Structures are given as structure tokens and as C-alpha cells.
Amino acid sequence: MSNALTTRSEPPGVLTRRRLLGQAAASFGALLLPTATARAGSAVPKAKAAIVLFLQGGLSHFETFDPKPDAPAEVRGEFGTIATTVPGVQFSEHLPRLAQRLNRFSVVRSVYHPTPDHIQAIHITLCGCELPGANIDSKNRNLSPAMGSVVAKLRGAHEAGVPGYVTIPHRDQLGHRLHYGGAGALGASFAPIDSGLLPTRADAPYDIPTSYRMNPALTAERLRDRVELLERFEPREPTNALFRDGVKLLARGAVAKAFDLGAEPLVLRRRYGDHGMGQEAILARRLAESGVPFTLVNFALDQIKGQDWDTHEDNFRLMKTDLLPPMDRAVSTLLDDLHDRGLLDTTLVAILSEFGRTPKINAKSGRDHWPNVFSVVLAGGGIKPGIVVGSSASGGDVPKDRPIHIYDVLATIYHQLGIPLNETYRDSGGRPVPIMSEGKPIAELL
């Protein structure tokens, strides 16, 4: 029974794999996404690509985009505020670069959803729906497709030979215990390509996984001979077409070129920052520029665990010295770079987190999980800049006006990419399921 989105046919099969083809076909599947074409009934896309910076763990809105300078000390925290380019709007004092670029993005300060649990909240944020009974043992993989896989399926790559969906550095969460960035019911053909770990210095080399680049010991002629030999032995093997076409793509070198950080000027890589966040951001820009329609970045210094923003302890020191300066530099440079290249109008950049942090500071100078209200940043891709949508109450604990469910944020991203929310896919039982059953685009930003 087909797992395909109901309005588009599945590409050549990934139904069975022999030992020889197994690993190769899985890698090539993500490369063989169809080139984007207009779809009947689709919204006209304003964004050709989306870069989602996912701050896993839960970004504190108090220390970033929604400070409360007039609140009591146990709520306000240790940081001061700084004026932005929009009169009357203030950010944390430790986001000076972003404060001077609010004319290039907008902030939603009244986002919420129902759960303080990392596992469920991550699934909600990445897949746009709940996963009943989600846990790190038996339900640690998404059944509903992640946003990136939906985009890869419906939009495809904008240039031949590049992936439709890339995850930086990987698709996993909670230290590889969760896997909610995958294709789910859409199948392996629309799973993301993982970039692997990025360098933590601007002058350090980066090698993409060997599965995605030609072995330098092979010539195109030798590779062609191997494919012809394989066809003789297994002419009806359903993965052969996938393998053969994947070899052609590798021979073109489009994937390796898209991932080639070494092609970026060192001065620009340093402008993004001598840290993992900076190198993740510049790679994301490079992928969008190369035609990749969706890139999910687990935006963290610790690229293995990815939980940097879960600041239950020592929140203020971590934010001041470790987390906010690199984020401020990397994101502001990303926006500048996209703008300077004429790409910001067609590249949507989102800063998402699975929830915010508690209004009251705990005994360990930290803040705990808080889904009742938090902030999200949206930029480019047709999003109106310089707008603050909604607000939180004076204590930063609940929305004060214009409550916006996280599903509305995801619906906005889909809308800008031209993906109709009533599109359906078939679950494992063959039942049609909408991409999102709830959520509508945020009108103020369109």
C-alpha cells in the first residue's frame, strides 16, 4: 500500500535491498527527489527554500526576544535590555547584532502549545502533530513525516542533483535518543541527508560523508562499468534504477559542490563565527543557495547532544558567555549574507524551539520548561519584517494578546513555501492523513 502523498506518485521503489545495494540506495534515495514544479491548487510559493534553526532544549524568551525589565528580580533575571531598530521594542542586551537587524525579521512573542515534555514537544514542533505515547524507547521515531520530508516530497529540489531535505548535523534529538526529523510514512526516499559534524573553527576543513561523494580512486568509466555489470546480474532488482541514477548524480558532483564549505572565503566563514553555530549557519546558506528547499539545523555548540538550550542550571552564565554571542553573530550574519546575495526574499529563516523557560528562576540559577508562552523568529521568504506579533503578560508566563499556537507558525512556513495544508499522505494503514489538521498562517506576517 502506498505511503505517498495522495497527489503525487512515488519514485522508483525502495522496497527490497540486497546486501550490495542496501547502504548505497538509502543514501541515494534522498538525492533523487524531483525537481520542483508548480502544482495545481497549490498556493503560489514566496519562498524557494527554508532554513529552520532549531534551538533544542527550550530557548528562554526572557533572555532573548521578550525581556521583562519591569518584572521582579526572580522573574526579570540578571540581564539588561537593548533597543532595537523598531521603536519601543527591546531585546536582551546580549543580542546587540540582532537588535540592529529587526528590520530584517519579525518576532512572535505569544506562541504556545500544551506540553512541557521534551519528547512530545519536539515531535509537535518538527512534525506538526502530537505522537501519543511518545517516548525514547518504543516511540522514538516519527510516524507522521517531519516538515522537511513533506517539503522534499511536494516541492523537490530546485536544482538537479541536490537533496530535497538536509539535516545539520543530523536528524536526531536528545543525544540521538529521538529520531523525529525523519520521513515517517513517506518512506526512505524523502528522508534527510545528514551533514555530519561541522568544524568548530572557520579555518578547519569539513568532509561530507563519503556516501555522498565520488571515491577519488574511481573514474566515471569504471563506475559505469560496475553499474552495467550489476544490471546484468540483477536486471529486475527494484533498487537498480535508484542506484544507477544515484551514481549519475554523484558523478556530476552536485551534492559535493553544495556541501563544499572550503569554497567559501575564509573571511566570510570567520564573520559567521569560529564555532559550530557559525559553520552550521553558513552551510545552511550554501545549501539554500544550491537549491535545497529545506534545511533543519540543530543549532547548538554541542553538536552531538544538541541540548545546549536546556538551561535548568547556570542559565545566566551559559547564555551570556557560551550561547547568545555565537547565536547573535551567526544568525545576524546569515541574514546579512542572504540579503547581500539577493536571497533573503526567497529564503525563509525560522528560529524555533520546542518551548520556552519558566518565569521564575529556580534554586540552581536556571529556568525550567515552559510551553505556555515563548518566542519564535521568522525572516525572509516573503515574511513581513520589523513586526512583533502578540505579547506575553508582564510576568512572561502567558500570552497577553494574540495567542498563537506553534501549529500556526508551522502553517506559516508551509504557506510561504506554497504547500497547501489540506494535502494528505497515507499512513501505515492506508488512511489519508492531512499534513496538518490544525493551524493557519499568521496573517500579520503575510
C-alpha positions in Angstrom: 0.0 0.0 0.0 1.4 3.4 -1.0 2.8 5.8 1.6 2.9 8.5 -1.0 1.2 11.9 -0.7 -2.0 11.3 -2.5 -1.5 13.8 -5.2 1.9 12.7 -6.4 3.3 9.3 -7.4 6.2 7.6 -5.6 9.6 7.5 -7.5 11.3 4.2 -8.3 11.0 1.7 -5.4 13.0 1.2 -2.3 11.0 -2.0 -1.5 13.8 -4.5 -1.0 17.6 -4.2 -0.7 20.3 -6.8 -1.3 23.4 -6.6 0.8 25.3 -4.9 -2.1 22.8 -2.1 -2.6 21.4 -1.5 0.8 23.6 1.3 2.1 24.0 2.9 -1.3 20.3 3.0 -2.1 19.5 4.5 1.3 21.9 7.3 0.6 20.9 7.9 -2.9 17.1 8.0 -2.1 17.4 11.5 -0.6 19.2 12.7 -3.7 16.6 11.6 -6.2 13.9 14.0 -5.2 12.0 15.5 -8.1 12.9 19.0 -9.3 10.3 21.4 -8.0 7.3 22.2 -10.3 4.1 24.1 -10.0 1.2 22.1 -8.6 -2.5 22.6 -9.4 -4.3 24.1 -6.4 -1.1 25.0 -4.6 -0.5 28.4 -3.0 2.0 30.4 -5.0 5.3 30.0 -3.1 7.0 33.1 -2.0 9.9 31.1 -0.5 12.0 28.8 -2.6 13.8 27.5 0.5 13.5 27.3 4.3 16.3 27.2 6.9 14.9 26.2 10.3 17.3 26.8 13.2 16.0 24.5 15.9 17.3 25.5 19.4 16.7 22.2 21.0 16.2 22.2 24.8 14.0 25.3 25.0 15.1 28.8 24.4 14.4 31.3 27.2 12.3 34.2 25.9 13.3 36.3 28.9 17.0 36.3 28.0 16.4 36.8 24.3 13.5 38.3 22.4 11.0 39.1 25.2 12.8 40.5 28.2 10.8 41.8 31.2 12.8 44.7 32.6 10.0 45.8 34.9 9.3 42.4 36.5 10.5 41.4 39.9 14.1 40.2 40.0 13.2 36.5 40.4 11.4 36.8 37.0 13.4 39.5 35.3 16.8 37.8 35.7 20.3 39.3 35.5 20.3 40.8 32.1 19.6 44.3 30.9 17.9 45.2 27.7 18.9 46.9 24.4 16.9 49.0 22.0 16.1 47.5 18.5 15.5 49.2 15.2 11.8 49.2 15.9 10.8 52.0 18.4 9.7 50.6 21.7 10.9 47.1 21.1 13.7 45.8 23.3 15.8 42.6 23.2 18.2 41.2 25.7 21.4 43.2 26.0 23.3 40.1 24.7 21.7 40.2 21.3 23.2 43.5 20.0 23.6 42.4 16.4 20.1 41.0 16.1 18.7 44.1 17.8 20.1 46.2 15.0 18.5 44.0 12.4 14.9 43.8 13.4 14.2 45.5 10.1 15.1 42.1 8.5 12.9 39.8 10.6 9.8 39.6 12.8 9.2 38.1 16.2 6.1 36.3 17.5 6.0 36.7 21.3 2.8 34.8 22.1 3.5 31.3 20.9 2.3 28.3 23.0 1.4 24.6 23.0 0.2 22.2 25.7 3.2 20.1 26.9 6.4 20.7 28.9 7.7 17.3 27.9 10.8 17.4 25.6 9.8 14.3 23.7 6.2 15.3 22.8 7.1 19.0 22.3 9.9 18.1 19.8 7.5 15.9 17.8 4.9 18.7 17.8 7.5 21.3 16.6 9.1 19.2 13.9 6.1 17.2 12.6 3.1 19.5 13.3 1.2 17.0 15.4 1.2 15.0 18.6 2.5 11.5 18.9 0.5 9.8 21.6 2.7 7.8 24.0 5.9 9.3 22.6 9.0 8.1 24.4 12.7 7.4 23.9 12.3 3.6 23.8 9.3 2.3 21.8 8.1 5.5 20.1 11.3 7.4 19.4 10.7 7.7 15.6 8.2 9.9 13.9 5.4 8.2 12.0 4.0 11.4 10.6 6.6 13.0 8.3 8.7 15.8 9.5 8.3 19.2 7.8 11.4 18.8 5.8 10.3 15.5 4.3 6.9 17.0 3.3 8.7 19.8 1.6 11.0 17.4 -0.2 8.1 15.4 -1.4 5.9 18.2 -2.6 8.5 20.8 -3.7 11.6 18.7 -4.5 15.0 20.2 -5.1 15.2 23.4 -7.1 18.4 22.2 -8.9 19.0 18.8 -10.4 21.2 16.6 -8.3 20.9 18.2 -4.9 18.9 16.9 -1.9 15.4 18.0 -1.1 16.0 17.9 2.7 19.2 18.2 4.7 19.7 18.0 8.5 22.7 19.7 10.1 24.5 17.9 11.8 21.9 15.0 12.0 18.2 14.3 12.2 18.2 13.2 15.8 17.4 14.8 19.2 18.1 14.3 22.9 21.6 12.9 22.3 20.5 10.5 19.4 17.7 9.0 21.6 14.9 10.6 19.5 14.6 10.5 15.7 11.8 12.9 14.9 13.3 14.6 11.9 12.7 11.7 9.5 10.3 10.9 6.7 7.9 8.7 8.6 5.2 7.3 6.4 6.6 8.9 3.3 9.4 6.4 3.2 13.2 6.5 2.8 13.2 8.4 -0.5 12.2 11.5 1.4 14.4 11.1 4.4 17.0 13.8 5.0 20.7 13.7 4.2 22.7 14.2 7.4 25.6 16.6 7.0 27.6 15.0 9.8 29.5 17.1 12.4 30.7 20.6 11.3 34.0 22.1 12.2 34.1 24.3 15.2 36.7 26.7 13.6 36.3 28.8 10.5 39.6 27.6 9.1 39.0 23.9 9.8 38.2 21.5 6.9 34.9 19.8 6.6 34.4 16.5 4.8 30.9 15.4 3.8 30.0 11.8 4.5 31.8 9.5 1.9 28.4 8.1 0.8 27.6 11.4 -0.9 30.8 12.0 -2.9 32.7 10.1 -5.5 35.6 7.8 -4.4 38.6 9.6 -5.9 40.1 6.2 -6.9 37.1 5.7 -9.3 36.8 7.1 -12.7 33.5 7.8 -14.3 34.2 5.0 -16.8 35.0 2.4 -14.1 31.8 3.4 -12.2 29.8 3.0 -15.4 31.2 -0.5 -15.9 30.3 -1.5 -12.4 26.7 -0.4 -12.9 26.5 -2.3 -16.2 27.8 -5.4 -14.5 25.2 -5.0 -11.8 22.4 -4.7 -14.3 23.5 -8.0 -16.0 23.2 -9.9 -12.7 20.1 -8.3 -11.3 18.2 -6.6 -14.1 14.9 -6.6 -12.3 16.1 -5.6 -8.9 13.8 -2.6 -8.0 16.7 -0.6 -6.4 18.8 -0.8 -9.5 17.2 2.3 -11.1 17.7 4.2 -7.8 21.3 3.1 -7.6 22.1 3.8 -11.3 20.6 7.3 -11.2 22.3 8.0 -7.9 25.6 7.1 -9.4 25.0 9.6 -12.2 24.2 12.3 -9.6 27.4 11.6 -7.8 29.4 11.7 -11.0 28.0 15.2 -11.6 29.3 16.3 -8.3 26.3 18.5 -7.4 26.0 17.1 -3.9 29.7 17.5 -3.1 29.6 21.0 -4.5 26.6 22.1 -2.4 28.4 20.9 0.8 31.8 22.3 -0.1 32.4 24.7 2.8 36.0 25.1 1.6 34.7 27.1 -1.4 33.6 29.8 1.0 36.1 32.7 1.6 37.8 32.3 4.9 36.9 35.9 5.8 33.2 35.1 5.4 33.4 31.9 7.4 35.1 33.9 10.2 32.3 36.5 10.0 29.8 33.7 10.8 31.9 32.7 13.7 34.7 30.4 14.9 32.2 28.0 16.4 29.8 25.2 15.4 26.8 27.6 15.1 28.6 29.8 12.7 29.7 27.0 10.5 26.3 25.4 10.6 24.7 28.6 9.5 27.0 29.2 6.6 26.5 25.7 5.4 22.7 26.2 5.6 23.0 29.3 3.5 25.2 27.4 1.0 22.6 24.6 0.7 19.7 27.0 0.2 21.7 28.8 -2.5 22.4 25.5 -4.2 18.7 24.7 -4.4 18.0 22.6 -1.3 14.4 23.5 -0.3 14.5 22.6 3.4 17.4 22.6 5.8 16.9 21.7 9.5 19.8 22.9 11.7 20.1 21.5 15.3 21.6 24.8 16.3 24.0 24.1 19.1 27.6 24.2 20.2 27.5 20.6 21.4 26.6 19.1 18.0 26.4 15.5 19.4 23.9 16.1 22.3 22.3 19.2 20.8 20.7 20.2 24.1 22.5 23.4 24.8 19.4 25.5 25.3 18.0 23.3 28.2 19.3 25.7 30.8 18.0 24.2 34.1 21.2 25.2 35.8 23.5 28.2 35.5 21.3 29.8 32.9 22.7 33.3 33.0 26.4 32.4 32.7 25.7 29.9 29.9 23.6 32.4 28.0 25.9 35.3 28.5 29.3 33.6 27.7 28.5 30.5 25.7 25.2 30.6 23.9 24.0 34.1 23.0 27.1 35.6 21.5 27.6 32.9 18.9 23.9 32.7 18.1 23.8 36.5 17.7 26.7 36.6 15.4 25.7 33.5 13.3 22.1 34.5 12.8 22.8 38.2 12.1 25.5 37.2 9.6 23.2 34.7 7.9 20.5 37.4 7.4 23.1 39.8 6.1 24.6 37.3 3.8 21.3 36.2 2.3 20.3 39.8 1.9 23.5 40.7 0.1 23.2 37.8 -2.3 19.6 38.7 -3.1 18.3 35.5 -1.5 16.5 36.7 1.6 13.3 37.5 -0.2 13.1 33.8 -1.3 14.7 32.1 1.7 12.6 31.8 4.9 14.7 31.6 8.1 13.0 30.5 11.3 14.3 30.3 14.8 12.2 27.6 16.7 12.5 25.9 20.0 10.2 23.2 21.5 9.1 25.6 24.3 10.4 28.5 26.4 11.6 28.7 30.0 9.8 29.2 33.3 9.1 32.8 34.6 10.5 32.0 38.0 14.2 31.4 38.3 14.9 28.1 40.2 17.3 27.4 43.0 20.1 26.5 40.6 20.0 29.8 38.8 18.2 28.2 35.9 14.9 28.1 34.3 12.8 25.0 33.6 10.4 24.0 30.8 7.6 26.4 29.9 5.2 25.8 26.9 2.6 28.3 28.0 4.3 31.2 26.1 7.5 31.6 24.2 9.0 33.4 21.2 9.7 32.5 17.6 11.6 34.4 14.9 10.7 34.4 11.2 12.5 36.2 8.4 12.7 36.3 4.7 10.7 34.2 2.2 8.0 36.8 1.9 7.6 37.3 5.7 7.0 41.0 6.5 9.9 42.3 8.6 10.1 44.6 11.6 6.8 43.3 13.2 6.2 42.0 16.7 3.1 39.8 16.7 1.4 39.2 20.0 2.8 39.8 23.5 3.2 38.0 26.8 1.9 39.1 30.1 4.1 41.3 32.4 5.4 38.2 34.1 6.2 36.4 30.9 4.0 33.4 31.9 1.1 33.5 29.4 0.1 35.3 26.2 -1.3 38.7 26.9 -2.8 39.2 23.4 -2.9 37.3 20.1 -2.1 33.8 21.4 -0.6 31.8 18.5 -0.3 28.0 18.6 3.0 26.6 17.4 0.9 24.9 14.6 0.2 28.4 13.3 3.9 29.0 13.0 4.4 25.8 11.0 1.4 26.6 8.9 3.0 29.9 8.0 6.2 28.2 6.9 4.3 25.8 4.7 2.2 28.6 3.3 5.2 30.6 2.3 6.7 27.5 0.6 3.4 27.1 -1.4 2.3 23.9 0.3 -1.4 23.5 0.9 -2.2 22.4 4.4 -5.0 20.1 3.2 -2.6 18.0 1.3 -2.7 14.4 2.6 -0.4 11.4 2.8 -1.3 7.8 3.6 -0.4 6.3 7.0 0.7 2.7 7.6 -2.9 1.6 7.5 -3.6 3.3 4.1 -5.7 6.0 5.6 -5.4 9.6 4.2 -4.0 12.0 6.8 -3.7 15.7 6.3 -0.2 17.3 6.6 -1.6 19.4 9.4 -5.1 19.1 10.9 -4.7 22.3 12.8 -3.0 25.7 12.3 -3.4 28.6 9.9 -0.9 31.1 8.6 -0.2 34.2 10.8 -1.9 36.9 8.8 0.1 39.8 10.2 3.3 38.4 8.7 2.0 37.7 5.1 
